[in-house]
Structure formats: C-alpha cells, structure tokens
Amino acid sequence: MLIESRPVKNLIPHFIHKRFKARRTHGRFQAVTLFVDISGFTPLTERLMQHEKDGAEVLTDVLNHIFQPLVAEVYTQGGFVTTFAGDAFTVVFPLKKEVAVVQHALAAATFIQDFFARQGRFVTRYGQFEMGVKVQILKRGTMFAMRATKLYEAYRAYGSIEEMPPASRAAWEMFPSCFRRRSRM
C-alpha cells in the first residue's frame, strides 16, 4: 500500500519540537490541562472485532471520524495532545501571558462536548453505537485528571477531611486545603 508522502502533522507537538531543537530536553511549564474520556468504545470494539479484518477497518473509520475533528480543534485552540490511552486523551495548553489560555481550553472542551451531542450515535454496517464524553479541565496542570475526579467526589461527599473514613482520609492528607469551605452546599 502506497502512503501519501507528506509531513506527519502534529506527531511531535510543536511545543516539544521547538524545545528539542533548542536542546531543551526537559523542564517545567505552567499549563491548562484538558482530559477527554470517551465512553462507548468497549461495546463498539467487541462487536466489530467479531468481524475480523472488515470489523477492524470499520473501527478505524469510526475512530478517524471521532478523533480527527477533536484533535484538529485542540490544535486550532493552541493545545497539543500529550497522550492517547485507549478511548481517552490528554491535552496541554501552555500558559502564555498574552493569551487567554483557559478560554481556549474551554472552547476546545465545548467543541468536544457539542460534537458528541450532535454526532454521538454512530451507524455502521454492523450496528448502531452510542458514544459519550466526559471532559475535565485543570488549570496549571498540577494534578492528574483521575486524581482530580476522586478529589472532587470526596469534596462533594464530605464536609471536611475529618468526616472521611480513616482509610480514605490517609490517602488525602496531602490535600487538606481542598476540603476547607465556608458553608456546606
């Protein structure tokens, strides 16, 4: 199979490539992080893999239909994808003084949610599949998204860290300020 000869856009994020060319191979930076978790892939994959090669090709078409516009919007808004993990991906929007980065991350998140609201149902020759999405935005990228979800759930469940069961409390001792609040909602 002949593959079209053209540069592979965004294989290495421009942010990383630019620093690598300047011989900066590590470092830290402030960022807004967007975590996108798409639901519905397991039933889709299980059903399509029953059809072997043809099912794999249909799966590829569905994945391209989903990921191409989402990733394109991320780059349009100034972010870049750092990781893909199955049906999820993480995006970083480096903070820049002259740019309202949080608004760009929100615009990308809104686009992604709207995409699934409009096109969350995928019809293939092997059936119809419903897909959904969960999006999280973390300012400054200081906490991984999965931990942020658990922290938010704990915050909503307990009025203070002292109210948590001892086993759960031990896991959150490093985040006591997250449980301070002025009033119980």
N, C-alpha and C positions, 0 to 999 in steps of 0.2 A: 504494500500500500504506500503510495507516494504522499508524503505530508507536505503541505504548502510551506514554502520557505519564507518565513517572516520571523521577526523577533518575537520571543515569548514575552508578551507584556505582563508585567506585574509578577513574574515568577519570583524574583527577588524584589522586595519593596524598594522603591526609590530612596526612601529614608535610609535604609540599611546599605544599599549600594553606594550612595553618596559618602557615607561614613567609611565604608570599607575602602573606597578609592583614596580617601584621606588617611588611610592606615589607622583608623579608629576601629578596633575590633571588639570593644566592649565599652560599657558606660551606662549611665542612668539618665533618664529624662522624665519630665512630668507629662502626663497624658490623660486623656479621657479614654476609657476602655468600654467597648461595646461587646457584649456576649450574646450570641444568637443561637438558640436551640430550637431546631425544627422537629416537630412531632409528626408521627405517622409513617416514618421510614421503615420500621420493622415489618408491619403488615405488607407494605409495598414490596420490600425486598424479598420477604418469604414467598409471596405469591409469584413474583416474577422469576425467581430462581428455579421454580418448578418447571420453567420453560427453557432452561439451559441457555444456550447461546442467544437465541432470539429474546429471551427474557432479559438477559444482560444488556442487550442492545436497547431494549425499551427502557430499562432502568437508566442507562446512560442518557437517553433522550430526556427523560423526566428530570434527572439531576442537572443537566445542562439548562433546561428550561427554568429551573429554580435558581441555581447558583449564578448563572451569567448576569442577569439583571441586578441581583442583590450585590454582588461583588463590584459590578460597574458603578453602582450608586455609591458604595463605600468610597471608591477611589475618586469619584466626582466630588464628594464631600470632604476630601482631603485626608481620609484614613487609609489604612492598609491592613490586610489580613495577616495575622501572625501565625495562626494555626487553624487547621481543619481537624476535627475529631469526630468522625462518623457524620452524624446529622447536625453537628454544631460547628460554629467557628467563632473565633475571637478577632476583634478589630481594635486597632490602636489609632487614636487621633492625637498626635503630638501637640502639646500646648504651645501656642505661639502668641506673643504679646499683641500683635496687631489683628489677630483673627479670633472671632467668637467661636472657638472650637466646640464648646458644649452645644451650641445651636446646630453646628454641622453634624455632630453625633446624633442629636435629636432628629434632625432631618433624615439621616440615614435610617434610624430606628423607625421613624414614622413611615418612610417608604417601604421598609421591610414588612411592617405590620399591615399596611394598606395592600401590598402585593398579595399577602395571604388572605386578606378579607375579600379581595376581588377574584383571586385565582387559586384558592385553597383546595379546590376539587380538581383532580387530575383523572382524565378518562384515557385509558389505554385499551388496546385490543384484548387485554386480559382482565379487565375490570376497572372499576372506579375507585379512587383512593382519596381520602380526606387528609389534608395536611394542615398543621397549625404551627404557630411560632410563639416563643417566649423570648423577650428581649430584655436585657439588663444593661444599664449604663452606670459606670463607676467613674466618678471624677478623680483624676490624678492616677488612676490605675494602681491604687495602693493595696487592693485586696482582690484575690481571685474571685471570679463570679460565683462559683459554687459555695464558697465560704460566705460570701455576701448574702446569698439566698438563705443559708442556715441562720446567719446572724439576724436577718430581717424577721424570719419566722420566730426566733427566740424573743426578739424585741416585741413582737406583736402578742406573744403568748404570756409573757411575764411582765409585771410592773417594775421589777428591779432584779438585779442579779441575785440578790438574796432569796428571792422567791423560787429560783430554779432548783431542781433536784440536785443533790451534791455531785453526782456523776456528770451531769450536764454542765454544772457551774464550773467545774475544774477545766473543762475544755474552753471556756470563755473568759477565764480570769485575765487574759491579756487584753480584753476589750471592755473593761468596766465602764468607761465613759460612754459607751454606746447604749447603756441602759439607764442613764440619767434622763429624767424628763420632768417637766414642770407639772404636768397634770396627766392623769390616766384618761385615755380616749376610748 
